[in-house]
Amino acid sequence: MLLCIDLGNTNITFGLYEGDDLRCHWRIKTDHHKMPDEYGMLLLNLMAHAGRQPQDVAGICMCSVVPPLIGVLDECCRVYFGRSPLTVDTGVETGVKIRYDNPSEVGADRVVDAAAVYRLYGGPACVVDFGTATTFDAISRVGDYLGGAIAPGIGISAEALFSRAAKLPRIDLVCPPHAIGSNTVHSMQSGMVFGYVGLVEGMVARFRQELGDDMRVVGTGGLVEVIARETDVIQEIDPWLTLRGLRIVWDLNQ
C-alpha cells in the first residue's frame, strides 16, 4: 500500500492507497511540538483501527508547506515504516509545468492539486482550496500551472474576529437560516459563510474570464462542503484531492 501525507499549516491528512483505491484517510491537527515518536504512535493507532499494519506500507509520498515539520515526519516514517517518503520538491516529477514568475514560491500542495485536477478533470480548471488560506489555482488547457490568488482562510478569519472583538462569541461555521441575521451568532455566520460564498463566486467569475467559459471548478479542503452547499459555481467537490495528486506523483517517479 502507498501512504500519502499532506502536511499543512492547520491539518495533516493521511491516506492509504491500495492500487488506485483510497482505502483509508485521516485528518489530524498539525502540532509543531509533537515529536516523531508521537506522530508515529498516532499514525500506527489510526492504521490499527482500520485493520492495517506498518508492513502493509510499501511506499510513502509526502507534500508539505511546513518546512520545520518535514524532518519530523521523515524520521517518523523511517522509524515506524522503515522507509523515507518521496517528498514533493524541486527535482520531483509532477507532470506540471509551473508558469509562475518564481516557481519555487508555489506551495507543493498547490502543484500536487494541479497534477490531480488535470489528470482527473482536465483543463482549463480552477482549484478552490479551503485550508488555512483560501487559494484559487489556475490550470491551463494543457495542464500548466498558471498562478492564482490567495485569501485568508475561513478559520483564521473567524479566529481574528473572535480575538479582536471582545463582545463577539466563538461560533460554529455553519450556514445560518437567513442572510439577514436576527442575532449575533446568525449575523456572524452569515458574514463568514455567505461572505466567503461571495468571495468564491467573484473570484471564479474573474478566473473564467481569463481561462474561458469551459473552465472546470474543483473545490477541496476541510471546509469545502460548508461553502459548496451554498453556491453552484463549484462543479466538483473533492475533499481528498491532494492525496489523489500524491498518488499520481508517486507513479510518475517510479
N, C-alpha and C positions, 0 to 999 in steps of 0.2 A: 504494500500500500504506500501511497505518497502522502506525506504530511505537509500541508501548506500552512504558512504562518504569515498573517498580515499584521504587522506591528505598527499600530497607530498611536497618536498622542493621547487619545481617550480610552480606546479599547484595543485589545489584542484578539484577533479572530483566528481560530484554528480550524482546519478542515482535513478530514481523512478521505482520500480518494482510493477507490478500488477500480482500476481501469479509468473509464471516463465518468464513473458514477461517484458523486459526493455522498459518502455513506454517513458521515457524522460531521457536525460542526458545532463549535462553541465560541462564545464571545465573553471575554473577561475584562475587567478593568485594568488598564495599564498602571503599573505601580513601579516607580523608579527606585524604590527602596527594597524591592524583593531581590533575593539572591538567586543564583542559578538553581540551587537545590530546591528552593521554594517553588519556582516555576516548574521545575521538573516533577516534583511530587504532585502539584496541582494538575499538571497535564496527565500524568500517569493515572490519577484518580478518575479524571474525566474519561479517559480511554477505558479503564476497567469497568466503569459504569456502563459503557457501551459494548462491553464484551470484547475489547481489543487489547492486545499485548504489545509491549515495545518491539518485540521481534517481528511483529507484523509490518513494521515500517521499513521499507526498502530504500526510501529516498526522502529528502526534505527540501522544500523550496520556500524561501522567505523574502518578503519585501518589507522595508522599514522606512519610516520618516522620523525615527527617534534614534539618532546615532549612538547616544550613550548606552542604549539597551541592546544594540546589535551583538556586542561581545557577551553580554549576559545570556541571551538566548542561544548564541552559538555554543557557549560552554554547556548550557542545559542540554542541547541536542547531542553534543559529543559524549557527555557523561551518561545520559539516560537512554540514548538510542544508538550510540556507537558510531555516529557519523556527523559531519559538519553540514549545515544547509548550504544549498546553492542560493546565494544572496543576490538579488537583482541590483546591479550596479553597472557602471561603465565596463564594457567588455563582455557583458552577458547578452546573448542574442534574445531579442524580444519580438523581432519581426516588425517593429515600428520605427519609422524614420521620424526623428524629432526635428521640427522646423522652428523651435523656439530660438530666440536670439542667442541665449546661452543654454544649451541642452542640459548642462549639469544642474541647473536650477529647478528642473522639473522633478517633482517627487516621484519616487519609484512606484508608488501605488497608482499614480495617475498614468504612468506608462503601461503598467500591467492592466489597468482598466481599459486603456485604448486597445491593447492587444486582444483582450477578451471581446470587446464590443465589435471590433471589425470582423473577428472570426465568427461571432455568433449572430450578429445583426446586420453587418455590412456598413457601408458608408454612403453618404456623409452621415455623421451622427454627433449628438451632443450627450455627454455623460454628466448627469447631475448627481453629485455625491454628497449626501447629508452626513458629514462627520464632524470632527472638531471644527473644521471650516466647512462652509458650503461651497463646493467647487463646481465649475462648469468647464468641461473639456471638449474641445472641438476636434473631430477626426474627419479627415478629408475623404473624398470619394475613393481614393486608392489606399486608404488606411494610414496616412501620415498624421502624426500628432501636430496640430497647428498652434495650439495655445489654449487660452481660456480666460476664466475670471475666478477670483477668489473673494468670498464674502465671509463675515463672521458666521460661525455655525449657530444653530438654534440654541443648543445647550449653553454655550458660553455667553450668548447674548442674554439669555434668561438669567444666568448667574450674575452677570454685570448689573442687570436691573434689580435683582434681589439685594445685592450687596451695596448698591449706591443709593437706593431709595428706601429709607428706613421704614416707611409705612406700607410698603408693598410686600405681600407674603410670597413664600415659595408656592409654586403651582405645578400641577401635572400638565405636561404638554399634550393635551387632548383638545379635540375640536369643541368649541362652545356651542350652545344651541342657536345663537344668533350672532351676526357680525356686530350688532349694537349691544354691548354687554350691559346688563342691568345691575351688576355688582362688580366689585373689584376683581374677583377671580375670573369671571367671564370676560371682563374687559381686557385683562392681561392675556388670557388665552386667545381672544380674538386678535389682539395685536401681534402675538407671536405666531400663531398658526396661519391666520389669513394674511398677515403681513408677509410671511415667507412664501405663501402661495403667490402673492402679487410679485414678489421678487423673482420667483421661478418663471412665472408666465411672462414677465417683462424681459428677462434675460433670454429665455428660449426664443421669443419673437425676434430679438435682435440677432441671435445666432442664426436663425432661419433666414433672415435677410441676407446674411453673408455666405451661408453654406448651401442654400437652396431649399425649395419647398418640400423636397423629398427627404429632408433630414429626419432621422430617427432619434427619438429622445428616450434615453435609458436612465432610470433612477436607481440609485444604490445607497448603501449606508444604513446605519442603525435606525434612523428616523424617517426613512423614505416613505413608509406606508402611511404615516401621520399626514404628510403633505400630499401624497399621491391620491389619497381618498377625496381630496377637496379640489382637484383640478384634472382636466382631461388632456393636458399637454404632455404628461409623462406616459408614453406609449408602452413601455416595458418596465416592469418592476423586477429587479434582480438583486436581492439583498446580499448575495454571496458572489457578486461579480468579480471582486479582486481574487478570491480563492480560485475561481474558474480561470482567471487570467494566469495565475501562478501555475496551474496545471498545464496551460498552453506553453508558457515559457519553459517549464521543465522539459517538455517534449522537444522543444526546439534546441535544447542544449545537450541532448543525449546522442 
